[in-house]
């Protein structure tokens, strides 16, 4: 309920009480001046706040309430604190204090009202409260009842409106979250997270950063596309992208795009662990992808796909331009630079199952990953031949003590990483191997 309406009702009830008291000879006729004052005060407050556009200023509203408290104290003093009218006036005043101002304004308002009511008593003396005539008490009670009921009704309406608004906001929030999760599928999770949390603005801007760039494609995919129906080929490709994406996200890669059967991923933005760790994570991802392809090939063979599919990969580390490219109405978060071209070139030169890396990448990983020197290549955009290296595996996984073991034959594929096998799973794996071994022996 607007403050103006509540104030008008309260002062109308006060004016009616004074008029009733004068009419019943309970109050002195000289108090008639209080009636126009009580009728004009709400209009004055309304005019001033509206003229200066202060209706929504909470501080002004609270100060007007405190002035109401002071005027109420004066009125109570003038009616000699008649018990019943005083109680009804206090009821209306406290109702306004609590609803509009809260506990703090309620306490301050009562203090001001008490001061303005009690201070004059030190001059005039403390009067003996008289019992007001029934007519005066009835007028005061009816005025207070109308004020409380009307104010409570509007307060209830506001509560209902707030509940409705809250429900609508919650619904819109849920819709926005659902929509944002749908739109997030068109962005790398790291990029979406940085935008959603406000860390990154959606505007055309780029920066130079040292990144590790990864390209991969499937050798044999073109031949396979000629053999399979488009629907089956799409399902296979989507399954491949899903599996590879999970590996990329596990290692912290930012998935840039899918083009045909190719994947472009980079490390170092929007978050970075440093060039060395970013590069190591990228190469570790590539090794995991190569190992996981054995499992996928076995799965595809069981589905009747006979064409052997192999992944080939290229990795380069260096400074790139990263950020939002395009137009204000359509942006693409991607990277450009010579290192991108170099990684793409390395991927196209790689043999099936091979991971080729540029020299800077090799220099950052050579202490933990074994690589073979593959000589130099000439790449467009680079003034001199570029040395390249083939990734073999993690040094810890090479030799008799390596934790990783893999083998693949027609109708059989095994991928084992003993470091990742828990004690509870070890017996189950051994039992499965024994069963497979027994079956092969029984078929001889």
C-alpha positions, 0 to 999 in steps of 0.5 A, a space after each residue: 500500500 502506498 505511504 500516501 494512502 496509509 498516511 491519509 487514513 491514519 490522519 483521517 482517523 486522528 482528525 475524526 477522533 479530535 472532532 468527536 472529542 470536541 463534539 462530546 465536550 471531552 476535548 477543548 474546542 481550541 484544539 480544532 486547529 489540529 484537524 486541518 493540520 492532520 488533513 494537510 500534513 499527508 498532502 504536504 508530504 505527498 507534494 514534496 516527495 512527488 515534486 522532487 521525485 523522492 517517492 522511492 527514496 527509502 531514507 525520505 520515507 523513513 524520515 517522514 515516518 519519524 516525523 509522524 511519530 513526533 506529531 503523534 506524541 504531540 497529539 497524545 499530549 494534547 488529548 491528555 493521554 485518554 486511554 482508549 484513543 491513545 491505544 488506538 493511535 499507538 496501534 496505527 503508529 506501530 503498524 506503520 512503523 513495522 510495515 514500512 520501516 522495520 524494527 530499526 525505524 520502529 524503535 527510533 519512531 517510538 523513541 521520538 514519539 515518547 520524547 515529544 509526548 513526555 517532554 512537555 509534561 515537565 512544563 505542564 505537569 503530568 495530567 490524570 488520564 481521563 476515560 474518554 466518552 464511548 462515542 469518542 472511543 468508538 470513533 477512534 476504534 472505527 478509524 483504527 480498525 479501518 486503517 488496519 484492515 485496509 493496510 493489511 489488505 494492501 499488504 496481503 496484495 503485495 505479498 501475493 504479488 511478491 510470491 507470484 513475481 518470485 515464482 515467475 523469476 524462479 521459472 525464468 531462472 530455470 528456463 535461462 539455466 536450461 537454455 544456457 546449458 543447451 547453448 553451452 554445447 556449442 562452446 568449449 566448457 572452459 569458455 562457457 564457464 568463463 562467460 557464465 561466471 562473468 570472468 570474460 566479456 562477450 565482445 570482439 577482443 583478442 590477445 597473444 598467448 603461448 598455447 599448445 595446439 593439437 590437430 587430429 583426423 582419422 586415417 581411412 575415414 574417406 574410404 569408410 564414408 564410401 562404404 557406409 550409409 550416411 546415418 551409420 557414418 554419422 553415428 560412428 563419427 559422433 561416437 568418436 567425437 564424444 569419446 575423444 572429447 571426454 579425453 580432451 576435457 579430462 586433460 584440460 583441453 579447450 575444444 576449438 572445433 570439429 571439421 569433418 573427421 578432424 578435431 582442433 584442440 588447444 591448451 593454455 586458454 582460457 586457463 593455463 598451468 604454464 607452457 610446460 604443463 600445458 604442453 605436457 597435458 596436450 601430449 598426454 591427451 594425444 597418447 590417451 587418444 591413441 590408446 583409446 582408438 584400439 578399444 574403439 576399433 574393436 567396438 567398431 569391428 563388432 559392429 561390422 566395420 572392417 575398414 581399419 581406422 587409425 588416428 594421426 595427430 600433430 602438436 605445436 607450441 608457440 604464441 598464437 592470437 586467441 579470442 573472439 573473431 567475427 562480428 558483433 552479431 556472430 562470434 567465434 572463439 578460436 585461435 590463429 597464427 603460424 603455430 596453428 598452421 604448423 600443427 595442422 601440417 604435422 597432422 597431415 604428415 603423420 602416419 596412422 597411429 603417429 603423433 608428430 610434434 614440433 621442436 618447441 613442443 619436444 623441448 618442453 616434454 623430452 624429460 618425461 616423454 620419449 620422442 624419435 627424431 624424424 628429421 626436418 620438414 619445410 612448412 609454408 610460412 616458416 623461413 627455414 626447415 622445421 625439425 619434427 619428432 615422433 612421440 613414443 610414450 611416457 618414459 615411465 611406460 617404456 621397458 620391463 617396469 612400464 605400467 601400460 600394456 596393449 595388444 591388438 589382433 583380429 577379434 581381440 584387443 587389450 588395453 591395460 594400465 596397471 597403475 589405474 587398476 585398484 586392488 578390488 578390480 585386480 582379481 576380476 581382471 585376472 579371472 576374465 583373462 583366465 576365462 579368455 585363455 581357457 576358451 582359446 585353448 579349448 578351441 585348439 
